[in-house]
Amino acid sequence: MESTIIKDIEEKSIVWFKHSNQYVIVEKIAAFIIEKLCKNVTIQEIAKELEERLKIPSKEAIRFVKDLKEQLINPMQTANNHQKLESPLSKVPSTFAFEKYYRMHSKVFKVAFSNEFEVSLIHPKFAHLEIKTAPKIDFFFQIFNDSQHTFLSLDNAFIGSWTREDIHYFQGKFSMKIIECIYEKKEEKWMGVFHASAINYKDEALLVLGDSGNGKSTSLALLQAQGFQCLADDFVPVDITKKIHTFPAGISIKKNSLPVLLDHYPELKSATEYQYTRLNKIVRYLPPKNSDYHTNYPCKALVFIKYDANIDCDISKISKLEAFEQLVPDSWISPEAENANIFLTWFSSLPCYQLTYSNNEMMYDAIKRIFDNEV
């Protein structure tokens, strides 16, 4: 039967299903049933206990248990986790159209690309780390394709393949391999990677989250200009010791954010502009100031940020369940049971805030107050 982890948070329960590596928020009575089913307790036995606890007829209790099993547990046993491992039909090409070198922290990476499309998937956010050549290569990535798939190998070891529809999973896997190489920690040593930004102040960090268009990356750039350290933008790695690490990709800056940022970063005016037709956006990249990759930080809180021209600054605590529903869908959480348990324990300990603003000075002050325990 399906292996699960159950964590009570606020008035409900979060259930993790090992086979699909998915999290579901359910009522506590549903979590009780799931736990019993996963321990191979019979439907009849569970229904009998439900009948006594809820004072409902036997038939209704049996139907309740069966429906939960069929509608939730069974689908979780067949869910697709988007892991692509098909071997390439042809050998790795002997030559590549493009070769680029990057110095990321203390490591030198060579990345070979078959075509311009593949370059566009990787290079823009790492362009500030490009070096022209290197006498010593620490890691060698090869990215190539056939008519249907993009393939990835590292030091001649095949990693996986992805279709155009799943190309964002390829980008995620590439970035995951980067942090494995930089920090010399295999995937199982990472608790998760979050679609968020991370900033550091003194000895702690915040995860800053927000839907596309809400101003998350702009806020990160503004905070960096005020002396907060940018640890990562869009891809925040957290290891199994619950520490946030830096990720050296550039901060994504959309065209409509330039007016507010040019005074702080005049170099953005001449920065290369990249058009992502698939995502319907045009961006430039701002190098983060996070060169000290040896330092990592505990997470103090989750902050969901939103720019709203009608609100000077408003900050309030929000439900952990509301925060969980926004955090998890776009994030990678380790499929290891031990790491999933670490994640749920870590998340349940974090305060969660909503910060809506239009006044930059007030936003800076609100972030500092969170760090200083004044909210």
C-alpha positions in Angstrom: 0.0 0.0 0.0 1.1 3.6 -0.6 3.6 5.0 1.8 2.7 8.3 3.4 3.7 11.0 5.8 1.0 13.0 7.6 1.5 16.4 9.3 -1.2 18.3 11.1 -1.1 22.0 10.4 -3.7 24.4 11.7 -7.1 22.7 11.4 -6.2 20.3 8.6 -3.6 17.7 7.7 -1.0 17.6 4.9 -0.4 14.1 3.5 2.7 13.2 1.4 2.4 10.3 -1.0 5.8 8.6 -1.6 5.0 7.0 -5.0 3.9 10.3 -6.7 5.9 12.6 -4.4 2.8 14.8 -4.0 1.3 16.7 -1.1 -2.4 17.0 -0.5 -4.3 19.0 2.1 -7.2 17.1 3.6 -9.5 17.2 6.6 -8.1 15.4 9.7 -10.7 12.6 9.5 -9.6 11.9 5.9 -6.0 11.8 7.1 -7.0 9.3 9.7 -8.6 7.1 7.0 -5.5 7.4 4.7 -3.2 6.4 7.5 -5.3 3.3 8.3 -5.5 2.3 4.6 -1.8 2.7 4.2 -1.3 0.3 7.1 -3.5 -2.3 5.3 -6.4 -2.0 7.8 -9.5 -3.3 6.0 -12.2 -1.0 4.8 -14.7 -2.7 7.1 -12.6 -2.1 10.2 -12.0 1.5 9.3 -15.7 2.0 8.6 -16.6 0.5 11.9 -14.4 3.0 13.8 -15.8 5.8 11.7 -19.3 4.7 12.5 -18.6 5.0 16.2 -16.6 8.3 16.0 -18.9 10.2 13.7 -22.2 8.5 14.6 -23.1 7.7 11.0 -24.7 4.6 9.4 -22.4 1.7 8.5 -23.2 2.0 4.8 -22.3 5.7 4.8 -19.0 5.0 6.6 -18.1 2.2 4.1 -18.9 4.5 1.1 -16.8 7.3 2.7 -13.7 5.0 3.0 -14.1 3.5 -0.5 -14.6 6.9 -2.1 -11.4 8.3 -0.5 -9.4 5.2 -1.6 -10.7 5.4 -5.2 -10.6 9.2 -5.6 -7.3 10.0 -3.8 -5.1 7.1 -2.9 -5.4 5.1 -6.1 -4.7 8.1 -8.4 -1.6 8.9 -6.3 -0.2 5.4 -7.0 -0.3 6.1 -10.8 0.6 9.8 -10.8 3.3 11.0 -13.2 6.2 12.8 -11.5 7.7 14.0 -14.8 11.0 12.2 -14.4 12.4 11.7 -17.9 15.0 9.0 -18.3 14.7 7.8 -21.8 18.1 7.1 -23.3 19.0 9.0 -26.5 18.3 7.0 -29.7 21.6 8.2 -31.2 25.1 8.8 -29.7 26.2 12.0 -28.2 27.3 14.3 -31.1 31.0 14.5 -31.8 30.8 18.2 -32.4 28.5 21.0 -31.1 27.4 24.3 -32.6 28.2 26.3 -29.4 30.5 25.9 -26.5 30.5 28.2 -23.5 32.5 28.3 -20.2 31.2 29.6 -16.9 32.9 30.2 -13.6 30.4 29.5 -10.9 31.8 30.1 -7.4 35.1 28.2 -7.5 34.1 25.7 -10.2 34.5 26.0 -14.0 31.8 24.5 -16.2 31.9 23.8 -19.9 28.5 23.6 -21.6 28.2 22.4 -25.2 24.9 23.1 -27.0 23.6 21.7 -30.3 21.6 24.7 -31.3 20.6 28.3 -30.5 17.3 27.2 -28.9 19.2 25.2 -26.3 21.6 28.1 -25.7 18.5 30.3 -25.0 17.3 27.9 -22.3 20.5 28.2 -20.3 22.9 31.0 -21.2 21.0 34.2 -20.5 20.7 33.8 -16.7 24.4 32.7 -16.5 25.9 35.1 -19.0 27.5 37.3 -16.3 29.5 34.2 -15.3 30.9 33.5 -18.7 34.6 33.3 -19.3 36.2 32.9 -22.7 38.3 29.9 -22.0 39.7 27.8 -19.1 42.8 25.7 -18.8 41.0 23.4 -16.4 37.4 22.2 -16.6 35.7 20.9 -13.5 32.4 19.8 -15.1 31.3 19.2 -18.7 27.6 19.4 -19.7 26.4 18.3 -23.2 23.0 19.4 -24.4 21.8 17.9 -27.7 18.5 16.9 -29.3 16.6 14.8 -31.9 13.3 15.7 -33.5 11.4 15.3 -30.3 13.7 15.5 -27.3 16.3 17.5 -25.6 19.0 15.4 -23.9 21.4 16.2 -21.1 24.6 14.5 -20.1 27.2 15.4 -17.5 30.8 14.3 -17.9 29.6 11.8 -20.5 27.0 10.3 -18.1 23.4 10.4 -19.5 21.1 12.4 -17.2 17.7 12.5 -19.0 15.6 13.6 -21.9 12.6 16.0 -22.2 10.1 16.9 -24.8 9.4 20.5 -25.8 6.3 20.4 -23.6 8.4 19.5 -20.6 11.4 21.7 -21.3 11.0 23.6 -18.0 11.8 20.3 -16.3 15.0 20.1 -18.3 15.9 23.6 -17.1 15.2 22.6 -13.5 17.3 19.4 -13.8 20.2 21.4 -15.3 20.1 23.9 -12.4 19.8 21.0 -9.9 23.0 19.5 -11.3 24.7 22.9 -11.0 24.0 23.1 -7.3 25.1 19.4 -6.9 28.4 20.3 -8.5 29.0 23.6 -6.8 28.3 22.3 -3.3 29.4 18.7 -3.9 26.1 17.4 -2.5 24.1 14.8 -4.4 20.3 15.3 -4.9 19.4 13.3 -1.9 21.2 15.8 0.3 18.8 18.6 -0.7 15.4 19.1 1.0 14.0 21.1 -1.9 14.4 23.8 -4.5 11.8 26.6 -4.3 10.4 28.9 -7.0 11.2 32.0 -4.9 13.8 34.5 -4.2 16.0 34.5 -1.1 17.6 37.4 0.7 20.0 37.5 3.7 20.3 40.0 6.5 22.7 39.4 9.4 22.6 35.6 10.1 19.2 34.7 8.6 17.4 34.5 5.3 13.9 35.1 4.0 12.1 33.2 1.2 10.3 35.8 -0.9 7.5 34.4 -3.1 5.0 35.8 -5.5 3.1 35.0 -8.7 4.6 36.1 -12.0 3.9 39.8 -12.5 3.7 40.5 -8.8 7.1 42.2 -8.6 9.1 39.5 -6.8 12.3 39.9 -8.7 12.0 43.7 -8.8 11.6 43.7 -5.1 14.6 41.5 -4.8 16.7 43.9 -6.9 15.5 46.9 -4.8 16.4 45.1 -1.6 19.8 44.2 -2.9 20.4 47.9 -3.6 19.6 48.7 0.0 22.3 46.3 1.3 20.3 43.1 1.7 22.2 40.2 0.1 20.5 38.4 -2.8 21.1 34.7 -2.3 19.0 33.5 -5.3 16.2 34.4 -7.7 13.6 32.0 -8.9 15.6 28.9 -7.8 16.4 28.7 -4.1 18.2 25.5 -2.9 17.6 24.4 0.7 19.6 21.4 2.0 18.5 18.7 4.5 20.0 20.8 7.4 17.3 23.4 6.5 19.9 25.9 5.3 19.4 28.2 2.3 22.3 28.3 -0.2 23.2 30.8 -2.9 22.5 30.1 -6.6 24.5 32.3 -9.0 21.9 32.8 -11.8 21.0 36.4 -12.7 18.0 38.3 -11.4 15.3 38.4 -14.0 14.2 42.0 -14.7 11.2 42.7 -16.9 11.1 45.8 -19.1 8.4 47.6 -17.1 10.6 47.4 -14.0 13.5 49.4 -15.6 12.2 52.9 -14.6 12.3 52.1 -10.9 15.6 50.2 -11.1 17.8 52.3 -13.4 18.8 54.8 -10.7 20.1 51.9 -8.6 21.5 49.8 -11.6 22.4 52.1 -14.5 24.1 49.1 -16.2 20.6 47.7 -16.9 20.2 50.3 -19.6 22.7 48.6 -21.9 22.1 45.1 -20.7 21.3 42.5 -23.3 17.5 42.0 -23.7 16.1 38.5 -24.1 12.7 37.7 -25.6 11.0 34.5 -24.4 8.1 34.0 -26.9 7.0 30.8 -25.1 6.6 32.7 -21.8 5.4 36.0 -23.5 8.0 38.1 -21.7 11.1 40.2 -22.4 13.8 40.3 -19.7 17.3 41.5 -18.9 19.4 39.9 -16.2 21.1 41.6 -13.3 24.1 39.9 -11.7 23.4 39.0 -8.0 25.9 40.1 -5.3 26.3 36.7 -3.7 29.9 35.7 -4.2 30.4 34.1 -0.8 28.9 30.6 -1.5 30.5 29.1 1.6 27.9 30.8 3.8 24.4 29.4 4.2 21.5 30.6 6.3 18.5 29.3 8.2 15.1 30.5 6.9 13.3 32.9 9.2 10.0 33.2 7.3 8.1 33.0 4.1 7.1 36.4 2.6 4.5 36.5 -0.2 5.1 39.9 -1.9 2.9 41.9 -4.3 3.2 45.3 -5.8 -0.1 47.2 -5.7 -0.2 50.9 -6.7 -3.2 51.5 -4.4 -1.5 50.3 -1.2 1.5 52.1 0.4 2.5 49.1 2.5 0.5 46.4 4.3 2.0 43.4 6.1 0.1 40.6 7.9 0.5 37.0 8.8 -1.4 34.5 6.6 -2.5 31.0 7.1 0.2 28.3 6.7 -2.2 26.3 4.6 -2.7 29.2 2.2 1.1 29.6 2.1 1.6 25.9 1.5 -0.8 25.9 -1.5 1.3 28.6 -3.1 4.7 27.3 -2.2 4.5 23.6 -3.3 3.1 23.4 -6.8 6.1 25.2 -8.5 8.8 23.8 -6.3 10.9 20.6 -6.3 10.7 18.7 -3.1 12.9 15.7 -2.5 11.2 12.4 -3.1 13.1 10.8 -0.2 10.8 10.0 2.7 13.3 11.3 5.3 13.6 14.6 3.3 9.9 14.9 2.9 9.5 14.6 6.6 12.2 17.3 7.1 10.4 19.6 4.7 7.1 19.3 6.5 8.7 19.9 9.9 10.6 22.9 8.5 7.6 24.4 6.8 5.4 24.0 9.9 7.9 26.0 12.0 7.9 29.0 9.7 5.8 32.1 10.0 4.2 33.2 6.8 3.4 36.8 5.7 1.7 38.7 3.0 3.4 42.0 2.1 1.6 44.3 -0.4 3.2 47.6 -1.2 3.9 50.5 -3.6 6.1 52.6 -1.3 9.6 51.2 -1.6 11.0 52.7 1.6 8.1 51.2 3.6 8.7 47.9 2.0 12.4 47.9 3.0 11.4 48.8 6.6 8.8 46.0 6.6 11.4 43.4 5.5 13.8 44.6 8.1 11.1 44.4 10.8 10.5 40.8 10.0 14.2 40.1 10.4 14.2 42.0 13.7 11.2 40.2 15.1 9.1 43.4 15.1 6.1 42.2 13.1 
